[in-house]
Amino acid sequence: MKAIIYTEYGTPDVLQLKEVPQPVPTDDEMLIKVHAVSINGSDREGLIGKPLYARMGGLLKPHYQILGSDIAGRVEIVGKNITQFQPGDEVFGEIPGYHGGFAEYACAPEKTLAKKPAGMTFEEAAAIPQAGVIALQGMREKGQVQPGQNVLINGAGGSAGSFAVQLAKLYGAEVTGVDNAGKLDFLRSLGADHIIDYTREDFTKMGKQYDLILDLIAHRSVFAYARALKPNGTYFFVGGSVAVIFQILFLGPWIRRMTGKNIRMLVVSQNNKDLIAITELCESGKVVPVIDRRYSLSEAPEALRYVAEGRAKGKVVITVI
Ligand SMILES: NC(=O)c1ccc[n+]([C@@H]2O[C@H](COP(=O)([O-])OP(=O)(O)OC[C@H]3O[C@@H](n4cnc5c(N)ncnc54)[C@H](OP(=O)(O)O)[C@@H]3O)[C@@H](O)[C@H]2O)c1
C-alpha cells in the first residue's frame, strides 16, 4: 500500500510517499481502507518529536513511521473478536497511539471507532474524532461548563480548540479564545466573545479570571495559570511542555489545597461513546467540524507544512482515495 512515512524527526521535508506492507489486523482489530484522515496537533508533535512525550515510541527516531490518528473509511477485514462491525461498514474514529492513518490501509480496534453517519462525507467524519472528543471531555464530561461561566481556550483556532469554542458557547458560557492574530476573525466566527492574540498578550497577566481554562498548548508556570483562575476554577492541561506536566503533578495538589483552584491534566479517554456524542452534535448542526483545507495523500508534507506554519484554521484533512 502507499503510505506517508518518516524515519527521523524533523520538518515536513522528512515525510516521504512510499510503498510499504499492508498492516495485518489482530483478533481485536479491523483492517480499514482509509478514505480520509485528518491532521491533529499530535501529528505536528509526532513529526518534530517535541514535546518530549511525542517521542514515547522512540527517543532518537520514530518507532512508528506512519503518523495520523483520525481516519474514516471502509472495513475490509474484521478480527475474530470484533462484534459491532463487519466488512463493508463505513466507519470513522481514532487509532490508539495516534499513528498509522496516513496510509491506504490502517488497523484499529472497535472501541475507538463508530459507524459513519450516512449524511456525512468521509472528510467530515475524519475531522471529528480526536479533536471533537478532547473538546467534549474538556467542556462537558470533565469541565461541566455551566451557563454564564467564563471559559478560556488557549490554542482555540486549531483542531480541538475549534470544537471547544463551539461547545462552550453551546453550553451558554462566555468564551475567550486565544490564538495567533491570523485566526482571531475565525474565532469570532466560531462564536468567541473575546479574542486574544498570543503573540501580543499573555492572558495570565491581563487581570481577568476564568471558571474554566482548556489549554491545548501550555508553556507557562502553574502559578500563572492559578492567577488566571477564579476561586474553585479549573485549569485543564491538554498538550504542551513537559515542564508544565511536572509542575502540575508536583504542585497542582498543593495549589488546590491552598487556594481551591483546580490545576490538572485532562487525560482524554479514547472511546466511541464520546465520539458518537460529539458526532450527533455535528449532525444536528449545533457544532460544525470546520475543514480549512483538503489535500491528497501525496500532498501530506504540504498539508503538515500548512499546519506547522500556523495558518490552519480548524481542521486540515487528507483525502486518501
Ligand atoms: N491530554 C490528552 O489525553 C491528549 C489526547 C490527545 C491529544 N492531546 C494533545 O492535544 C494538543 C492540542 O491538539 P490540537 O490538535 O488542538 O492542536 P493544533 O491543531 O495544533 O492547535 C493548536 C493551536 O494552538 C495555537 N498556538 C500555538 N502556540 C500558541 C500559544 N503560545 N498560545 C496560544 N495558542 C497557540 C496554534 O496556532 P499556531 O498555528 O500559531 O501554532 C494552533 O491554532 C496536542 O498537544 C496533543 O498532543 C492530548
The ligand as a Gaussian input file, in Angstrom:
#p B3LYP/6-31G(d) Opt

LIG

0 1
 N       -4.383000      15.036000      27.142000
 C       -4.686000      14.057000      26.283000
 O       -5.143000      12.979000      26.668000
 C       -4.490000      14.320000      24.803000
 C       -5.032000      13.462000      23.856000
 C       -4.832000      13.756000      22.500000
 C       -4.106000      14.880000      22.123000
 N       -3.592000      15.696000      23.073000
 C       -2.852000      16.928000      22.776000
 O       -3.752000      17.951000      22.421000
 C       -2.950000      19.052000      21.977000
 C       -3.701000      20.035000      21.096000
 O       -4.099000      19.463000      19.959000
 P       -4.753000      20.214000      18.700000
 O       -4.941000      19.082000      17.745000
 O       -5.871000      21.076000      19.020000
 O       -3.516000      21.141000      18.199000
 P       -3.447000      22.129000      16.967000
 O       -4.465000      21.781000      15.954000
 O       -2.011000      22.166000      16.566000
 O       -3.875000      23.533000      17.592000
 C       -3.069000      24.241000      18.484000
 C       -3.375000      25.733000      18.295000
 O       -2.642000      26.476000      19.273000
 C       -2.068000      27.604000      18.640000
 N       -0.899000      28.047000      19.390000
 C        0.418000      27.808000      19.150000
 N        1.171000      28.403000      20.114000
 C        0.309000      29.027000      20.939000
 C        0.496000      29.799000      22.118000
 N        1.713000      30.065000      22.624000
 N       -0.610000      30.285000      22.731000
 C       -1.848000      30.049000      22.231000
 N       -2.079000      29.318000      21.118000
 C       -1.016000      28.802000      20.486000
 C       -1.729000      27.068000      17.269000
 O       -1.531000      28.163000      16.420000
 P       -0.209000      28.346000      15.551000
 O       -0.730000      27.883000      14.251000
 O        0.109000      29.765000      15.677000
 O        0.875000      27.452000      16.032000
 C       -2.966000      26.258000      16.938000
 O       -4.001000      27.050000      16.412000
 C       -1.688000      18.403000      21.401000
 O       -0.613000      18.818000      22.212000
 C       -1.916000      16.897000      21.596000
 O       -0.750000      16.169000      21.928000
 C       -3.770000      15.433000      24.407000

